[in-house]
């Protein structure tokens, strides 16, 4: 099954790198050493397209 396009934004800034999608746990994992790690109480916005399948 294909993965949807995922966009991550931290405190209003787009994060193109520094994170990865973990399909097994259905989570976004941010790397602490990345250019845009999240800090306590910062908003993290994750956008993705919902995929619909019919049989």
N, C-alpha and C positions, 0 to 999 in steps of 0.2 A: 504494500500500500504506500503511495507517495506521501511525503511529508509536506504540510502546508508551509508557505512562506511565513517566516516569523520576523517581527521587528521588535527591538527592545529599546526603551527610552528610560533614562534615569534623570530625575530632576529636570525634565524638559529638554535634555540633550540626547540625540540619537546615539546609540551604542552599536556600531557596525561590527566591532570585534570585542573580545574580552568576555565572551559568554558562549555557552554551548547548550544545545537542546538535548535533554536526556529523555528519549522516548520511553525507556523502560520504567522510569519513575514519573513520567509526564511533568518534568520540571525544567526550568531554565536555571542553569548553574553559572553564576557570575564569578569570574576570576578576580581575586582580591588585588592582584598586581596589574590589572587592566587600566586603561586610560579613563574609564568611567565606572569605578566600583560604586555600589550604593552605600550610603551612610545611614545610620539609624534615623528613622522617621522621614527619609526621602521617598518620594513617590517613584515606583517602578511601574512602567506601563508596558504591557506586552500585547502586541497586535498580531493577529493571524487570521487567515481565511478558514472558514469552516468548510470541510469537505463533506459532501453528501453523496452517498452511493445508493443505488437502487438495484434490486436483483431482477 
